[in-house]
Amino acid sequence: GSGKTTLAESMLFEAGVIKRKGSVEAKNTVSDYFPVELEYGYSVFPTVFHVEWNNKKLNIIDCPGSDDFVGGAITSLNVTDQAVILINGQYGPEVGTQNNFRYTEKLGKPVIFLVNQLDSDKCDFDNIIATMKDIYGSKCVQIQYPIETGPGFNALIDVLLMKKYSWKPEGGAPIIEDIPEEEMDKAMELHAALVEAAAENDEGLMEKFFEDPDSITPDELLAAIRKATISMQLVPMLCGSSFHNKGVQKLLDAIVDYMPAPNDVPAIKGTNPKTDEEEDRHPRDDEPFSALAFKIMTDPYVGRLSFFRVYSGTLNTGSAVLNATKNKRERVGRLLQMHANHREDLETVYAGDIAAMVGLKNTTTGDTLCDEKAPVILESMDFPEPVIRVAIEPKTKAGQEKMGLALVKLAEEDPTFKTYTDEETGQTIECYRCSENDEGERGKAIFYLIALETPLLELQGEKRHLANQQITGDENQSQNDEYRPCIPFEPAWIEHNQRTPEQGVGWCRNTDERGSLALIKIKLSQAQCREGCDDEGCVRQPWAQRLQKLRILHYKEL
């Protein structure tokens, strides 16, 4: 990964919240504590914690980076005011980088890019910066650059403050020095580019820039960059190594200096459920209480936890709130400040806070909680549709009820996970893993899904007796069409939910293979379609004939 969990650990350490840093390899980080996260070594669930830095309280959510768990990232982005997107110093911007940046643009959240892992042998910082500017254009502005990358990385130049920051091998607080003479030309060039970019987005600074660029002070430059960052005209780019604690303090400074506080953010819009009129809720403590629930989880010690972001007003322990989305009255048993899986009781929460409630029975992800006397429904969250469907059955009939309860809990905790019962087969289908294409719509003609009740060898002569025929593809194609266009099978992959390759639930695709857990490569033997074509990938071959001719070529697990 790009090092988000390691960065979270370093932030907690630098802020004095923890006395000793954990690591992903040692399985003792604060933010990854679920057994599945410890087993696989990456984040699966968003984790909430907070630090205090420069007399400011920062509520931070460590989001999963994998597209398989995009729901956690989307819910978190909906309730935060900004985002820090990490760039892998070895590989540069990846598909997930661009996806998450699109989410921030869609939700109107300012962004800081952090090029992490500069201590990697494979790091090519200049190439990463060039790639970033090719993708995102001139809005990406360098605030820092490293003097050296690789194992020898221990210093960077801040082109805003025009200072050199270096670290001892253990990282920590930087040593601040003047810029070396050999780096002055490059630093001055980047400083001039930064001043010009800031002036383009600030009329007052523009006049001063044309009169005398050297008269612009660091404070004026910082204020202009902050203004442009909040308005999403600029995206500051920082660098560092979270593993060795180098650049982490500078990142925390940048979050305070460049990013908006809750009172810098425009009022959130909502709808009065009684009048259907639009209302604004300003981020002030004297406004009526309003909040948005963004995560539900079950804690083994306190029970059901509802995580929420306060947008206006205050809330005290023991109060009653209205779930305006469901028009249900809820009693708040306890208010908790969460540090991953550690809890601190709170008496009151204020505008801008992120906390958790105990005692809410009817609240789910995306619900609005508000003052009973001033009801409002805030803007809802939008999630991509799931693209993978898998049939699931209990081993015994006695397990049917337990399976149902487990699926309900999963659906409560992950809004992108859905279940339904197929009317034709009576099977329970679970849907997961969301995907969006560049236009933000569900991809078409990519996924080809089959669910089989019987082994392939028993499908001779069968056409419409398959268990759960579905295609996630061209929406204009009739589901009852005997000859359905689909992707050619060569090359294609099919994923099964069972160990036996002859039967189970599978999906095929001919594009990106990442994210699959169990893969079986398949190929069609030659078969005649109704027009006499012998092309094994012909889209006009009958559906059942295609299934009869599947032949397993290769099986592997990722």
C-alpha positions in Angstrom: 0.0 0.0 0.0 0.9 3.7 0.1 1.4 3.7 3.9 -1.8 5.2 5.3 -1.9 3.1 8.4 1.8 3.8 9.1 1.2 7.5 8.6 -1.7 7.4 11.1 0.6 5.7 13.6 3.2 8.3 13.0 0.7 11.1 13.5 -0.4 9.6 16.8 3.2 9.3 17.9 4.2 12.8 16.9 1.1 14.3 18.7 2.0 12.4 21.9 -1.2 10.2 21.8 0.9 7.1 21.9 4.4 6.6 23.4 5.6 3.9 21.0 4.9 3.4 17.3 3.5 0.1 16.1 3.9 -1.3 12.6 1.8 -3.2 10.1 4.4 -6.0 10.1 4.3 -6.4 13.9 0.4 -6.3 13.8 0.3 -3.7 16.6 -0.9 -0.5 14.9 -3.7 1.5 16.5 -5.9 1.8 13.5 -5.7 -1.8 12.2 -7.1 -4.0 15.0 -9.7 -6.3 13.5 -8.5 -9.9 13.0 -9.0 -9.8 9.3 -6.8 -6.6 9.1 -4.1 -8.2 11.2 -4.2 -11.3 9.0 -3.9 -9.7 5.6 -1.9 -6.6 6.6 -4.2 -3.9 5.2 -7.1 -1.8 6.3 -10.6 -3.1 5.8 -12.7 -0.7 7.9 -12.4 3.0 8.4 -10.9 3.9 11.8 -11.6 7.1 13.7 -9.0 8.8 16.0 -8.0 12.3 16.8 -4.9 14.3 17.6 -4.2 17.8 18.9 -1.6 19.9 16.9 -0.8 23.6 17.2 -3.8 24.0 19.6 -6.1 22.5 17.0 -8.1 19.3 17.3 -7.8 17.1 14.2 -10.5 14.4 13.7 -8.9 11.8 11.4 -10.3 8.8 9.7 -7.9 6.1 8.3 -9.8 4.8 5.3 -9.3 1.5 3.4 -7.3 2.0 0.2 -8.6 -1.1 -1.7 -11.4 -0.6 -4.2 -13.0 -3.7 -2.6 -13.8 -1.5 0.5 -14.7 1.7 -1.3 -17.8 2.1 0.8 -15.7 3.0 3.9 -13.8 5.7 2.0 -17.0 7.2 0.6 -18.8 7.4 3.9 -15.7 8.9 5.5 -15.3 11.5 2.8 -18.9 12.5 3.2 -18.4 13.6 6.8 -14.8 15.0 6.6 -13.9 18.5 5.4 -10.8 17.6 3.5 -8.6 14.6 2.5 -4.9 13.7 2.4 -4.3 11.3 -0.5 -1.1 9.3 -0.3 1.0 8.6 -3.4 3.1 5.5 -3.3 6.8 6.6 -3.7 7.7 3.4 -5.6 4.9 3.4 -8.2 3.5 6.9 -8.3 -0.3 7.6 -8.8 -2.3 4.4 -9.2 -5.9 3.7 -10.2 -7.1 4.0 -6.6 -5.4 7.5 -6.4 -7.5 8.7 -9.3 -10.7 7.1 -8.1 -10.3 8.7 -4.6 -9.5 12.1 -6.2 -12.7 11.9 -8.3 -14.7 11.2 -5.1 -13.2 14.3 -3.4 -14.0 16.4 -6.5 -17.6 15.1 -6.6 -18.0 15.9 -2.9 -16.2 19.2 -3.0 -13.4 18.3 -0.6 -10.0 20.1 -0.7 -7.0 17.7 -1.0 -3.4 17.5 -0.1 -1.2 15.0 -1.9 1.6 13.4 0.1 4.3 11.5 -1.8 5.2 8.9 0.7 7.9 6.2 0.9 10.7 8.5 -0.4 13.2 6.2 1.4 12.4 3.4 -1.2 15.1 2.3 -3.6 12.6 2.5 -6.5 11.5 6.1 -5.7 11.7 8.5 -8.7 10.3 11.7 -7.2 10.8 13.9 -10.3 8.9 11.3 -12.5 6.1 11.1 -10.0 5.7 14.9 -10.0 5.7 15.0 -13.8 3.0 12.2 -13.9 0.9 14.1 -11.3 0.9 17.2 -13.3 0.1 15.3 -16.5 -3.0 13.9 -14.8 -4.2 16.8 -12.7 -2.7 19.8 -14.4 -1.3 23.0 -13.0 -3.5 22.9 -9.9 -0.9 20.6 -8.4 1.8 22.8 -6.7 5.0 21.7 -5.0 5.5 22.9 -1.5 8.4 20.6 -0.8 11.0 18.5 -2.6 13.6 16.0 -1.3 17.3 16.6 -1.7 17.8 12.9 -2.1 15.5 9.8 -2.4 16.1 6.2 -1.5 17.7 4.9 1.7 19.6 8.1 2.1 16.5 10.3 2.3 16.8 12.6 5.3 16.2 16.1 4.2 13.7 18.2 2.1 13.4 21.8 1.0 10.3 23.8 1.8 9.9 26.2 -1.2 7.3 28.3 0.6 9.3 29.1 3.7 12.6 28.7 1.8 14.2 26.5 4.5 15.9 23.1 4.6 14.4 20.5 7.0 16.5 17.5 7.9 16.1 14.6 10.3 18.2 12.2 12.3 17.9 8.5 11.4 15.0 8.0 13.9 13.0 10.9 12.4 10.9 13.1 14.7 11.3 16.9 15.0 13.2 18.4 12.0 16.4 20.4 12.1 15.7 23.7 10.4 18.6 25.3 8.4 19.2 27.7 5.5 19.0 26.2 2.0 22.4 25.0 0.8 23.9 27.0 -2.1 23.8 24.0 -4.5 20.0 23.7 -4.0 19.2 27.5 -4.2 18.6 27.7 -8.0 16.1 24.8 -7.9 14.4 26.1 -4.8 14.1 29.7 -6.2 12.6 28.3 -9.4 9.9 26.3 -7.5 9.3 29.2 -5.2 8.6 31.5 -8.2 6.2 28.9 -9.6 4.4 28.6 -6.3 4.1 32.4 -6.0 2.7 32.7 -9.5 0.2 29.9 -8.9 -1.0 31.5 -5.7 -1.2 34.9 -7.3 -3.4 33.5 -10.1 -6.0 32.7 -7.5 -5.9 35.9 -5.4 -6.5 39.3 -7.0 -4.8 41.2 -4.2 -1.7 39.1 -4.5 -1.8 39.3 -8.3 -1.4 43.1 -8.1 1.6 42.8 -5.8 3.0 40.0 -8.0 3.1 42.3 -11.0 4.5 45.3 -9.0 7.2 43.4 -7.1 7.1 39.6 -6.6 9.8 39.7 -4.0 7.7 41.9 -1.7 5.2 39.0 -1.1 5.8 37.8 2.4 5.6 34.1 3.5 2.4 34.9 5.5 0.7 36.4 2.5 1.7 33.5 0.3 0.5 31.0 2.9 -2.9 32.8 3.2 -3.3 32.8 -0.6 -2.4 29.1 -0.8 -4.9 28.3 2.0 -7.6 30.2 0.2 -6.9 28.5 -3.1 -6.7 25.1 -1.5 -10.0 25.5 0.3 -11.7 26.6 -2.9 -10.1 23.6 -4.7 -8.1 25.8 -7.1 -4.8 24.4 -5.9 -3.7 21.0 -4.5 -0.5 21.3 -2.4 2.0 18.4 -2.8 4.1 17.4 0.1 6.6 14.6 0.6 8.1 12.4 3.3 8.5 8.9 4.8 5.9 8.0 7.4 7.7 4.7 8.2 10.8 6.7 9.4 8.8 9.6 10.8 10.3 12.1 8.3 8.0 14.8 7.1 5.1 13.9 9.4 5.3 17.0 11.5 5.4 19.1 8.3 2.2 17.3 7.1 0.4 18.1 10.4 1.5 21.7 10.0 0.2 21.8 6.5 -3.2 20.4 7.5 -3.6 23.2 10.0 -2.2 25.9 7.7 -3.8 25.0 4.4 -7.0 23.0 5.2 -10.3 24.4 6.3 -11.6 24.4 9.9 -15.3 23.5 10.4 -16.2 27.2 10.5 -14.4 27.7 7.1 -16.8 25.3 5.4 -20.0 26.5 3.9 -23.2 25.6 5.6 -24.5 22.2 4.9 -27.8 22.0 3.1 -30.8 20.0 4.2 -34.6 19.7 3.8 -37.2 20.3 6.4 -39.3 17.1 6.4 -42.4 19.1 7.5 -42.3 21.8 4.8 -40.0 20.2 2.2 -38.2 23.5 2.0 -34.4 23.7 1.9 -32.6 24.8 5.0 -29.0 25.6 5.9 -27.2 24.5 9.0 -24.1 26.5 9.8 -21.2 25.0 11.8 -21.9 26.9 15.0 -22.7 25.7 18.5 -25.6 28.0 18.9 -27.5 26.4 15.9 -30.0 23.6 16.3 -28.3 20.2 16.6 -27.8 18.2 13.3 -25.5 15.3 12.6 -25.0 12.6 10.0 -24.4 8.9 10.9 -21.6 7.5 8.7 -20.6 4.2 10.3 -22.3 1.4 12.3 -20.4 -1.2 14.1 -20.9 -3.7 16.9 -18.5 -3.4 19.9 -18.2 -6.5 22.0 -18.1 -4.4 25.2 -20.6 -1.6 24.7 -22.8 -3.0 21.9 -24.0 -1.2 18.8 -22.0 2.0 18.0 -23.3 4.7 15.7 -20.5 7.0 14.5 -21.6 10.5 13.5 -20.3 13.9 12.5 -21.8 17.0 14.2 -22.6 19.7 11.6 -24.3 22.2 13.9 -25.3 22.7 17.6 -24.3 20.6 20.6 -25.5 17.3 22.1 -25.3 16.0 25.7 -25.2 12.5 27.0 -28.7 11.2 27.8 -30.5 13.5 25.4 -33.1 12.5 22.9 -32.6 13.0 19.2 -34.8 12.6 16.1 -33.8 10.3 13.3 -35.3 12.6 10.7 -34.6 10.1 7.9 -36.8 7.4 9.5 -38.9 9.8 11.7 -37.9 7.8 14.8 -37.1 9.2 18.2 -33.8 7.9 19.6 -32.3 8.0 23.1 -28.6 8.6 23.4 -27.2 6.3 26.1 -23.5 7.4 26.0 -21.3 9.6 23.9 -17.9 8.3 23.1 -14.7 9.7 21.7 -13.1 6.9 19.7 -9.4 6.2 19.3 -9.7 3.1 17.0 -11.0 0.5 19.5 -10.3 2.6 22.6 -13.1 4.7 24.1 -13.4 7.8 26.2 -16.7 9.0 27.6 -17.9 12.5 26.6 -20.5 14.7 28.3 -21.0 17.0 25.2 -20.1 17.0 21.6 -19.8 20.3 19.5 -20.1 21.4 15.9 -17.3 19.8 13.9 -16.8 16.8 16.3 -16.7 13.2 15.2 -17.8 10.8 17.9 -19.9 7.7 18.5 -23.3 7.1 20.2 -24.4 4.1 22.2 -28.1 3.2 22.4 -29.4 4.0 18.9 -31.6 1.2 17.7 -33.0 2.4 14.3 -30.1 4.4 12.9 -28.2 3.2 9.9 -25.5 4.7 7.7 -26.5 7.9 6.0 -29.3 8.8 8.5 -29.7 12.3 9.8 -29.9 12.9 13.5 -31.3 16.3 14.7 -33.1 18.3 17.3 -36.7 17.2 17.6 -37.8 20.8 17.6 -35.9 21.7 14.4 -36.1 18.7 12.1 -33.9 18.5 9.0 -32.8 15.8 6.6 -29.2 16.4 5.4 -27.9 15.5 2.0 -27.8 11.7 1.7 -24.8 9.6 0.6 -24.5 8.1 -2.8 -22.8 4.8 -3.3 -21.8 2.9 -6.5 -23.9 -0.2 -7.2 -22.3 -3.6 -6.4 -21.1 -5.5 -9.4 -20.5 -9.0 -8.0 -23.3 -11.3 -6.9 -22.7 -14.5 -5.1 -25.3 -17.2 -4.0 -24.8 -18.1 -0.3 -26.5 -21.0 1.6 -26.1 -22.3 5.1 -24.7 -25.8 5.6 -27.8 -26.8 7.6 -31.4 -25.5 7.7 -30.8 -24.6 11.4 -28.2 -22.1 10.2 -30.6 -20.2 8.1 -31.6 -17.8 10.8 -28.1 -17.2 12.0 -26.9 -16.6 8.4 -29.7 -14.0 8.0 -28.7 -12.2 11.2 -25.1 -12.1 10.1 -26.0 -10.7 6.7 -28.1 -8.0 8.2 -25.2 -7.0 10.4 -22.8 -6.9 7.4 -25.3 -4.8 5.5 -25.6 -2.4 8.4 -21.8 -1.9 8.7 -21.1 -1.7 4.9 -23.7 0.2 2.8 -22.2 -1.2 -0.4 -23.0 -4.8 0.7 -26.6 -5.8 -0.2 -28.5 -9.0 -0.1 -31.7 -10.2 -1.7 -33.6 -13.5 -2.4 -33.8 -14.6 -6.0 -37.4 -15.2 -6.8 -36.8 -18.0 -9.3 -34.3 -20.1 -7.3 -35.0 -19.1 -3.7 -31.3 -18.5 -3.2 -29.9 -15.7 -1.0 -27.7 -13.5 -3.2 -25.0 -11.2 -1.7 -23.7 -8.3 -3.7 -20.4 -6.7 -3.0 -17.4 -4.8 -4.5 -18.4 -1.6 -6.1 -17.1 -0.1 -9.3 -17.4 3.1 -11.2 -16.0 4.0 -14.6 -14.6 7.4 -15.7 -18.0 8.9 -16.2 -19.0 7.9 -12.7 -21.6 5.4 -13.9 -21.7 1.6 -13.5 -19.4 0.0 -16.0 -21.2 -1.7 -18.9 -20.3 -4.9 -20.7 -17.6 -5.7 -18.3 -18.9 -8.3 -15.9 -20.5 -11.6 -17.0 -22.0 -13.4 -14.0 -23.3 -17.0 -13.7 -24.6 -18.9 -10.8 -24.9 -22.7 -11.3 -26.9 -25.2 -9.2 -25.6 -28.2 -11.0 -22.1 -29.3 -12.3 -21.3 -28.3 -15.9 -21.3 -31.9 -17.0 -25.0 -32.2 -16.1 -26.0 -29.2 -18.3 -26.4 -31.2 -21.5 -29.5 -30.1 -23.3 -30.3 -27.5 -20.7 -31.0 -23.9 -21.7 -33.3 -22.1 -19.3 -32.9 -24.4 -16.3 -29.8 -22.6 -15.0 -30.1 -21.4 -11.4 -29.5 -17.7 -11.6 -28.7 -16.3 -15.0 -27.7 -12.6 -14.8 -25.6 -10.3 -16.8 -24.3 -7.0 -15.5 -23.8 -5.5 -18.9 -25.7 -3.6 -21.5 -28.8 -2.3 -19.8 -30.7 -2.3 -23.1 -30.2 -6.1 -23.6 -33.3 -8.2 -22.6 -32.7 -10.6 -19.8 -34.9 -13.1 -21.6 -33.1 -12.9 -24.9 -32.0 -16.4 -25.9 -28.9 -15.2 -27.7 -27.3 -12.6 -25.5 -24.2 -10.6 -26.5 -21.5 -10.8 -23.9 -17.7 -10.4 -23.7 -15.6 -13.0 -25.6 -14.2 -15.5 -23.2 -10.6 -15.2 -24.5 -9.0 -14.3 -22.3 -11.4 -14.4 -19.4 -11.4 -15.3 -15.7 -14.1 -16.9 -13.6 -14.2 -16.7 -9.8 -15.9 -19.4 -7.7 -17.1 -19.3 -4.2 -16.5 -23.0 -3.8 -13.4 -25.2 -4.0 -14.9 -27.4 -6.7 -14.3 -25.8 -10.1 -17.2 -27.7 -11.7 -19.9 -25.8 -9.9 -20.6 -22.8 -7.8 -21.0 -19.1 -8.4 -18.6 -17.3 -10.8 -18.0 -14.2 -12.7 -16.0 -13.6 -15.8 -14.2 -10.5 -17.1 -11.6 -9.8 -19.8 -10.1 -6.7 -18.2 -8.4 -6.0 -14.9 -7.8 -9.1 -12.8 -7.0 -7.3 -9.5 -9.2 -7.8 -6.5 -10.1 -11.5 -7.2 -9.6 -14.0 -4.5 -9.9 -17.2 -6.4 -9.4 -17.3 -10.1 -10.1 -20.0 -12.7 -9.0 -19.4 -16.3 -11.6 -20.7 -18.7 -11.8 -21.2 -22.5 -14.6 -22.1 -24.8 -14.2 -25.2 -27.0 -15.3 -24.6 -30.5 -19.1 -24.6 -30.9 -21.3 -23.8 -33.8 -23.6 -20.8 -33.4 -26.9 -20.5 -35.2 -25.3 -18.6 -38.1 -22.7 -21.3 -38.7 -19.8 -19.4 -37.2 -17.0 -21.5 -35.6 -15.5 -18.6 -33.7 -15.1 -19.7 -30.1 -15.6 -16.2 -28.8 -18.6 -15.4 -31.0 -21.3 -13.4 -29.2 -24.1 -15.1 -31.0 -23.6 -18.6 -29.6 -26.5 -19.8 -27.4 -26.1 -19.2 -23.7 -26.4 -22.9 -22.6 -24.1 -24.0 -25.4 -21.4 -21.7 -24.1 -21.7 -23.1 -20.6 -21.6 -26.7 -21.8 -18.3 -26.1 -23.6 -16.4 -24.4 -20.7 -13.1 -26.1 -20.0 -10.9 -25.4 -17.0 -7.3 -24.5 -18.1 -5.8 -23.0 -15.0 -6.6 -22.4 -11.3 -4.7 -20.2 -8.9 -5.3 -18.2 -5.7 -4.1 -14.6 -5.2 
